[in-house]
Amino acid sequence: MIQLTSLLRMRAAHTGNVQRASQLRHLHLSDQPLMLLALKQTGPAARPLAVMLGTDPHRPRLLLAPPSGSTAPMLSALADAVTAYIDACQRHREHLPATSNKPARWRYTDAPQILVPNPQTVQHLKDLGDDLRFRSVDESPGSRAVQRLGHWLTYLTDRADLPGSAALIPMTSFLGMHWVSGQSPQEDEDLATLLAWIDPPRHAASGRDAAHTAEDPATHRPAGPATDAAFDNDHLAPLFDAYARARRRALGLEQTRTLQELDRLLATYLQPTWDLMWQAYTLLQALPEAKGTARRWDHERTAFTDECTYLTQDGRPRPARDNAVAAAVRLACMEHAAAAFAAGRTAGDPFVRAELRTTGKAFGGPVTTIDPEHTLHGPSGRTQWRPRLTVFTSDPVLMEPGQLLACHTHPSARYKICEVTPGDGDTLVGLEITAGMGTMDRPNHAVLPDAGAFLVFTIAPAPYRMPEFPARDQTPWTHGGPPAGQPYHSDEDEGEEEQ
């Protein structure tokens, strides 16, 4: 935990009120997201108990799995509901003209967004997707839809691992990006207490008091996917036993009555969390959206379009485990997404820049002098326009001359540290603009700051290029390539052999 976050958490604990950690919302929020709450049974990690979902805050739909026996009817209903929502995102498409490195193509104008209470629910959906996408398709109704549900759950949970993605968002993590409470990060994973800190009822003296009330064991209900032991012992276990007895004796009417009681019990259990989810959605929707959010949502729509195309043209389930090259590619994509998301937040949010200034990864101060006429001769002898400026800062400057920097006022410009002159508690930093200022013939004077302007400079993100990875036939067998001493067969050859 870095200094500013620690300070805000201590201040929240001292005052009893939540502290703002971000001025802008950096993730897209759909006008009609799919809210999804899940409960699982004690035992197998992926065996569901109930799911409450919907796009209307006043009309949630509860799907219930029997305590024992087949979960196929419930999973089939869940598959129909989720795929119907995903299909609705494919109604309209837009044409994208060709660019210098991409041909003309089309893209869906929308993409699915599913909101869940916490990261534990994301893991539950991942486990469920791993189980369902490998199920064989038979003649039973809904079996193909259930397999397709497994594919989409895998896609969505994979997207949830990418920083900046808005396809599947745990609400506690989303709230934690914008507010810091006075409780521990582990306690912040509880939606009820975190939201009590952020948006306490009017009668509460403070967010801390509201959180204490929210975690009262008599009324508190975890947001899932696991239920608490007291609820299991006092309420679920008797109904499960009654259902098992009725099933052994083939008492169909008694089974139906027990399932109805279980349905009412779980609807009552999940309704408070359902209401909290929409309360959190309203709070987040009211935050001003950062400029880079629309661009990241464009990337989300592109990924969704590509996945739909894959399903149409191929559709084979993703492997249970990535081979070495696929794992390396995935790791590289995650690192790039993390760097791009961090750079986007830094450029748009003064709270994030303030946090970086406490770690020495940024400094801020007024511009004291500027030399707009400074030039130098490049390697070819051509005169290059390189304006220089000096910034006075009281922040610790831990960077060396030659370091490339970015500034929030002109994200596309780049600045190089020429010299660092420490003073009595203050520092003068000489900078040279190296990119974004145009040329001698066509100068971009807008990039030149006014004397006295307060600017914050951060370390410029390094240019990204996807590393080159070997093809499968060039990968050693120890890392997922073809077996030693055996000829390599492509996926197409394997598919033909299977047929």
C-alpha positions in Angstrom: 0.0 0.0 0.0 1.5 3.3 -1.0 1.7 6.5 1.1 -1.3 8.4 -0.1 -3.6 5.4 0.1 -2.4 4.7 3.6 -2.9 8.3 4.6 -6.5 8.3 3.2 -7.3 5.0 5.0 -5.9 6.4 8.3 -7.9 9.6 7.8 -11.1 7.7 7.1 -10.5 5.5 10.2 -9.9 8.7 12.3 -12.9 10.7 11.0 -15.3 7.8 10.5 -16.0 9.0 6.9 -14.9 7.6 3.6 -12.2 9.5 1.5 -12.3 10.1 -2.2 -9.5 8.3 -4.1 -10.4 9.2 -7.6 -12.1 12.2 -9.2 -13.3 10.5 -12.4 -14.8 7.1 -13.3 -12.3 5.2 -15.5 -14.5 2.3 -16.4 -17.5 2.4 -18.8 -20.9 1.8 -17.3 -23.6 0.4 -19.6 -27.0 2.0 -19.5 -28.4 -1.5 -19.1 -25.9 -3.9 -17.4 -26.7 -7.4 -16.4 -26.6 -7.7 -12.6 -25.8 -11.2 -11.5 -25.7 -12.6 -7.9 -24.7 -16.2 -7.4 -24.8 -18.6 -4.5 -23.1 -22.0 -4.5 -23.6 -25.1 -2.4 -21.0 -26.2 0.2 -18.9 -28.8 -1.5 -18.0 -28.9 -5.2 -16.7 -25.4 -6.1 -18.8 -25.0 -9.2 -22.1 -26.6 -8.1 -24.6 -23.7 -8.1 -27.4 -23.2 -5.6 -29.1 -20.1 -6.9 -28.6 -17.1 -9.3 -30.4 -13.8 -9.2 -30.0 -11.8 -12.3 -31.6 -9.2 -14.5 -31.4 -5.7 -16.1 -34.3 -4.2 -14.2 -33.7 -3.2 -10.6 -37.4 -3.8 -9.8 -37.7 -7.2 -11.5 -34.9 -9.6 -10.6 -35.2 -13.2 -11.7 -34.2 -16.0 -9.4 -33.0 -19.4 -10.8 -32.8 -22.2 -8.3 -31.0 -25.5 -8.4 -32.3 -28.4 -6.4 -30.3 -29.4 -3.3 -29.5 -32.8 -5.0 -30.0 -34.3 -8.4 -29.5 -32.7 -11.8 -28.8 -29.0 -12.1 -29.4 -29.1 -15.9 -32.8 -27.3 -15.8 -31.4 -24.4 -13.8 -28.3 -24.2 -15.9 -30.3 -24.3 -19.1 -32.5 -21.4 -17.8 -29.3 -19.5 -16.9 -27.8 -20.1 -20.3 -31.0 -18.8 -22.0 -31.0 -15.6 -19.9 -27.3 -14.8 -20.3 -27.1 -15.6 -24.0 -30.3 -13.6 -24.6 -28.6 -10.6 -23.1 -25.4 -11.2 -25.1 -27.4 -11.7 -28.3 -29.1 -8.3 -27.7 -25.7 -6.7 -27.9 -25.3 -8.0 -31.5 -28.3 -6.3 -33.0 -26.4 -3.3 -34.5 -22.9 -3.0 -36.1 -20.8 -0.2 -37.4 -18.3 0.0 -40.3 -14.7 0.9 -39.5 -12.7 2.3 -42.5 -9.3 0.9 -43.3 -6.3 2.4 -41.6 -2.5 2.3 -42.3 -2.2 -1.0 -40.5 -5.7 -2.5 -40.5 -8.1 -3.3 -43.3 -11.7 -2.1 -43.3 -13.9 -4.1 -40.9 -17.1 -4.0 -38.9 -17.7 -3.9 -35.1 -20.8 -4.3 -32.9 -22.0 -1.0 -31.5 -22.5 -2.6 -28.0 -20.9 -5.2 -25.8 -22.1 -7.1 -22.8 -21.4 -5.9 -19.3 -22.1 -8.0 -16.3 -21.8 -6.6 -12.7 -21.2 -9.0 -9.8 -20.7 -8.2 -6.1 -17.1 -9.3 -5.5 -14.0 -11.0 -6.9 -15.1 -14.3 -5.3 -18.1 -14.4 -7.6 -15.8 -13.9 -10.6 -13.8 -16.9 -9.5 -17.1 -18.9 -9.0 -18.2 -18.0 -12.6 -14.7 -19.0 -13.8 -15.0 -22.4 -12.2 -18.5 -22.8 -13.6 -17.3 -21.9 -17.1 -14.4 -24.4 -16.9 -16.9 -27.1 -16.0 -19.6 -26.2 -18.6 -17.6 -25.5 -21.7 -16.3 -29.1 -21.9 -19.6 -30.7 -21.4 -20.7 -32.9 -24.4 -23.6 -31.9 -26.5 -26.4 -34.5 -26.5 -30.0 -34.7 -27.5 -31.2 -33.3 -24.2 -32.9 -29.8 -24.5 -30.5 -27.0 -23.6 -27.3 -29.0 -23.6 -25.8 -26.9 -26.5 -26.9 -23.7 -24.8 -25.2 -24.8 -21.5 -22.0 -25.5 -23.3 -22.2 -22.1 -25.0 -22.8 -20.5 -21.5 -19.5 -22.1 -20.4 -17.7 -20.5 -23.3 -19.1 -17.1 -22.6 -18.3 -17.4 -18.8 -14.7 -18.3 -19.7 -14.5 -15.3 -22.1 -16.0 -12.9 -19.5 -13.8 -14.1 -16.6 -10.7 -13.9 -18.8 -11.6 -10.3 -19.6 -12.0 -9.6 -15.9 -8.3 -10.3 -15.5 -7.4 -7.4 -17.9 -7.0 -4.0 -16.2 -9.3 -1.5 -17.8 -11.8 -4.1 -19.1 -15.4 -3.5 -18.3 -17.0 -6.7 -19.5 -17.2 -8.4 -16.0 -16.7 -6.1 -13.0 -16.8 -7.0 -9.3 -18.5 -4.1 -7.7 -16.4 -4.0 -4.5 -13.2 -3.5 -6.6 -15.0 -0.9 -8.7 -16.0 1.1 -5.6 -12.6 0.7 -4.1 -11.1 2.5 -7.1 -12.9 5.7 -6.2 -13.3 5.6 -2.4 -11.1 4.6 0.5 -12.8 3.4 3.7 -11.4 3.2 7.2 -11.6 -0.6 7.3 -9.0 -3.1 6.0 -8.8 -4.1 2.3 -10.1 -7.6 3.3 -13.2 -6.0 4.9 -13.7 -3.9 1.7 -14.5 -7.1 -0.1 -17.9 -7.1 1.7 -20.3 -5.1 -0.4 -22.6 -4.2 2.5 -20.0 -2.7 4.8 -18.1 -0.9 2.0 -21.2 0.7 0.7 -22.2 1.7 4.2 -18.9 3.6 4.5 -19.4 5.3 1.1 -23.2 6.1 1.2 -24.4 5.8 4.8 -28.1 6.2 5.6 -29.2 9.6 6.7 -29.8 8.6 10.3 -26.2 7.2 10.6 -23.7 9.4 12.5 -20.9 8.3 10.2 -19.8 5.8 7.7 -18.1 3.8 10.4 -21.4 3.6 12.4 -23.3 2.5 9.3 -20.7 -0.2 8.6 -21.0 -1.5 12.2 -24.8 -1.7 11.7 -24.4 -3.4 8.3 -22.2 -6.2 9.7 -24.7 -7.1 12.5 -24.7 -10.9 12.5 -28.5 -10.9 13.0 -29.1 -9.1 9.7 -25.9 -9.3 7.7 -25.9 -11.5 4.6 -22.7 -12.2 2.6 -23.0 -11.2 -1.0 -22.0 -14.7 -2.2 -21.1 -16.9 -3.7 -20.6 -18.6 -0.3 -23.2 -18.3 2.5 -22.3 -18.0 6.1 -22.3 -21.0 8.4 -25.2 -19.8 10.6 -27.5 -19.5 7.6 -26.5 -22.9 6.4 -27.1 -24.6 9.7 -30.3 -22.8 10.7 -32.1 -22.4 7.4 -30.6 -24.3 4.5 -29.7 -27.6 6.2 -33.3 -28.3 7.4 -34.7 -27.7 3.9 -32.0 -29.8 2.3 -32.8 -32.7 4.7 -36.5 -32.4 4.0 -35.9 -32.4 0.2 -33.6 -35.5 0.5 -36.3 -37.4 2.5 -39.0 -36.5 0.1 -36.8 -37.6 -2.8 -36.0 -40.9 -1.3 -39.7 -41.6 -0.7 -40.6 -40.3 -4.2 -43.0 -37.7 -2.6 -43.2 -35.3 -5.6 -45.6 -32.9 -3.9 -43.4 -32.6 -0.9 -40.4 -32.0 -3.1 -42.2 -29.2 -4.9 -43.3 -27.7 -1.6 -39.7 -27.8 -0.2 -38.4 -26.2 -3.4 -40.9 -23.4 -3.1 -39.9 -22.7 0.5 -36.2 -22.7 -0.6 -37.0 -20.3 -3.4 -38.7 -17.9 -1.0 -35.8 -18.2 1.5 -33.1 -17.5 -1.1 -35.1 -14.6 -2.7 -35.3 -13.0 0.8 -31.6 -13.7 1.3 -30.4 -12.2 -2.0 -32.8 -9.2 -2.2 -30.7 -6.9 0.1 -27.6 -7.5 -2.0 -29.6 -6.9 -5.2 -30.6 -3.5 -3.9 -27.1 -2.7 -2.8 -25.8 -3.5 -6.3 -28.1 -1.0 -7.9 -27.3 1.6 -5.2 -23.6 1.2 -6.0 -24.4 1.4 -9.7 -26.2 4.7 -9.2 -23.3 6.1 -7.2 -20.7 5.1 -9.8 -22.9 6.3 -12.7 -23.0 9.8 -11.2 -19.2 10.2 -11.3 -17.9 12.1 -14.3 -16.4 9.8 -16.9 -12.7 10.0 -17.8 -11.8 10.8 -21.4 -10.0 7.5 -22.0 -13.0 5.5 -20.9 -14.7 5.6 -24.3 -11.6 4.4 -26.0 -11.3 1.5 -23.7 -14.9 0.6 -24.3 -14.2 0.7 -28.0 -11.5 -2.0 -27.4 -14.1 -4.0 -25.4 -16.5 -3.9 -28.3 -13.7 -5.0 -30.7 -12.8 -8.0 -28.4 -16.5 -8.9 -28.2 -16.9 -8.8 -32.0 -13.8 -10.9 -32.4 -15.1 -13.5 -29.9 -18.5 -13.6 -31.7 -16.6 -14.2 -35.0 -14.6 -17.0 -33.4 -17.7 -18.7 -32.2 -19.2 -18.5 -35.7 -16.2 -19.7 -37.6 -14.7 -22.2 -35.1 -16.4 -22.4 -31.7 -14.1 -25.0 -30.1 -13.8 -24.6 -26.4 -10.6 -23.0 -25.1 -8.2 -25.5 -23.6 -8.2 -26.2 -19.9 -4.6 -25.0 -19.6 -2.7 -22.7 -21.9 0.5 -24.0 -23.4 3.7 -22.1 -22.8 3.3 -19.7 -25.8 -0.3 -19.0 -25.2 0.4 -18.3 -21.5 3.2 -15.9 -22.5 1.0 -14.1 -24.9 -1.7 -13.8 -22.3 0.8 -12.4 -19.7 2.1 -9.9 -22.3 -1.4 -8.7 -23.0 -2.2 -8.3 -19.3 1.1 -6.3 -18.7 0.3 -4.1 -21.7 -3.3 -3.6 -20.5 -2.1 -2.7 -17.0 0.4 -0.2 -18.3 -2.1 1.4 -20.7 -4.8 1.6 -18.0 -2.3 3.2 -15.5 -1.2 5.7 -18.1 -4.8 6.6 -19.0 -5.7 7.1 -15.3 -2.6 9.2 -14.7 -3.3 11.5 -17.6 -6.9 12.2 -16.6 -7.1 12.1 -12.8 -5.3 14.5 -10.5 -5.9 12.1 -7.6 -3.8 9.4 -9.4 -1.1 12.0 -10.2 -1.0 13.0 -6.5 -0.5 9.4 -5.5 2.4 9.0 -7.9 4.1 12.2 -6.5 4.3 10.5 -3.1 6.3 7.6 -4.6 8.8 9.6 -6.7 7.3 8.5 -10.0 6.0 12.1 -10.6 6.7 15.7 -9.6 4.7 18.9 -9.9 5.4 22.6 -9.7 5.1 25.9 -11.5 7.0 26.7 -14.7 9.6 29.4 -13.9 11.2 30.0 -17.2 10.6 28.9 -20.8 12.8 29.2 -23.9 10.5 28.7 -26.9 13.2 29.5 -29.5 15.7 26.8 -28.4 17.0 24.6 -31.3 19.6 22.0 -31.8 21.2 20.2 -34.7 20.2 16.5 -35.3 22.5 13.7 -36.5 21.9 14.7 -40.1 22.7 18.3 -39.4 19.2 19.5 -39.8 18.0 22.1 -37.3 15.3 20.8 -34.9 13.0 22.8 -32.7 13.4 21.7 -29.1 11.8 24.2 -26.6 13.1 24.2 -23.1 11.5 25.0 -19.7 12.3 25.0 -16.1 10.0 23.7 -13.4 10.4 24.5 -9.7 9.2 21.7 -7.4 9.2 20.8 -3.7 8.6 17.1 -4.5 11.4 14.6 -4.3 12.9 14.1 -7.8 14.3 10.6 -8.0 14.7 10.6 -11.8 18.0 11.0 -13.7 18.8 13.3 -16.7 17.6 11.6 -19.9 14.4 10.3 -18.4 11.4 10.8 -20.7 8.3 12.3 -19.1 4.7 12.8 -19.9 2.4 15.7 -18.8 -1.3 15.7 -18.2 -1.9 18.9 -20.2 -0.6 17.3 -23.4 -0.6 13.5 -23.2 0.9 13.1 -26.6 3.9 15.3 -25.9 7.2 14.0 -24.4 9.7 15.8 -22.2 13.3 14.9 -21.5 15.0 15.8 -18.2 18.1 17.8 -19.1 19.3 18.7 -15.6 18.3 18.4 -12.0 19.5 21.2 -9.6 18.8 20.5 -5.9 18.3 23.4 -3.7 17.4 24.0 0.0 14.4 21.6 0.1 13.4 22.5 -3.4 14.6 21.4 -6.9 14.8 23.0 -10.3 14.2 20.6 -13.2 15.3 21.6 -16.7 13.2 20.0 -19.4 13.3 19.8 -23.2 10.2 19.0 -25.3 11.2 16.1 -27.6 7.8 15.1 -29.1 4.4 16.6 -29.8 5.7 20.1 -30.6 5.7 19.8 -34.4 8.6 20.9 -36.6 10.4 24.1 -37.5 8.1 24.5 -40.5 4.9 23.6 -38.7 5.4 24.3 -34.9 2.7 23.3 -32.4 2.8 26.3 -30.0 -0.1 24.9 -28.0 2.3 22.5 -26.3 4.2 25.5 -24.8 3.0 26.2 -21.2 2.7 29.7 -19.8 5.2 30.9 -17.2 3.7 30.2 -13.8 1.5 27.3 -15.0 1.4 24.4 -12.5 2.3 21.1 -14.3 2.7 17.5 -13.1 5.2 15.3 -15.0 5.1 11.5 -14.8 7.3 8.8 -16.2 6.3 8.3 -19.8 5.1 4.8 -20.6 7.5 2.9 -22.7 6.3 2.2 -26.3 4.8 -1.2 -26.5 5.4 -3.9 -29.1 4.1 -7.4 -28.7 7.0 -9.8 -28.3 7.6 -12.3 -31.1 6.7 -15.8 -29.9 7.6 -19.0 -31.7 5.0 -21.0 -33.6 3.9 -24.3 -32.0 6.1 -26.4 -34.4 9.1 -24.3 -33.3 8.3 -24.6 -29.6 10.2 -27.3 -27.6 8.1 -30.3 -26.6 8.9 -29.4 -22.9 6.9 -26.2 -23.4 3.9 -27.5 -25.3 5.3 -28.1 -28.7 5.1 -31.3 -30.7 6.4 -34.5 -28.9 10.1 -35.2 -29.5 10.8 -37.3 -32.5 7.3 -37.0 -33.9 6.2 -34.9 -36.9 4.1 -31.8 -36.1 0.4 -31.8 -37.2 -1.6 -28.6 -37.4 -4.9 -28.1 -35.7 -6.6 -28.5 -39.0 -4.9 -32.0 -39.4 -6.0 -32.9 -35.9 -9.5 -31.9 -36.7 -9.6 -34.0 -39.8 -8.2 -37.0 -37.9 -10.9 -36.6 -35.3 -13.6 -36.6 -37.9 
